[in-house]
Every structure is written in structure tokens, then in C-alpha cells.
Amino acid sequence: MAKGYIIIDVDECKGCNLCTHYCPVKILTLDDTRTNKRGYTPLMVTEPEKCIACGFCATMCPDSVITVERYIKEAN
């Protein structure tokens, strides 16, 4: 299974929560301990090591503040 990591433009996130509903491994949540420069509660990744790089979160984000990168396997 693919592995990856999520990059979030925290200052542009509106905290709409759409991405959290579409994450199949349920590693996304809103960070209710802070607000961003726009006054919203931003997204955070709770368990980054569980990311499968599916890209659903980035696809569902209406403001395109999420980028998903896949790890590249090195040949032996």
C-alpha cells in the first residue's frame, strides 16, 4: 500500500471539515487548540504515519489548501 504525507496551508484553511469525512484512515481533525490568521480552526494530521496518500482530502478541499505527496520507494 502507498504511503505519503499531507501538507496543509494552515493559514488558508477555513476549517470546513469536508476533508475529515473523506479520509479513509481517519487521521484528519480540526485543531481546536488554535486559530489561524483568518480566525478559523485549522486542519491537523493526528497520525501522519498512517497516511496512505489516497488524495481524497486534497480532492475534497474547496480551497485547495491540502497537498498530498507520496513517498518514493528506492530500488535495491
Secondary structure, 3 states (H helix, E strand, C coil): CCCEEEEECHHHCCCCCHHHHHCCCCCEEECCCCCCCCCCCCEEECCHHHCCCCCHHHHHCCCCCEEEEECCCCCC
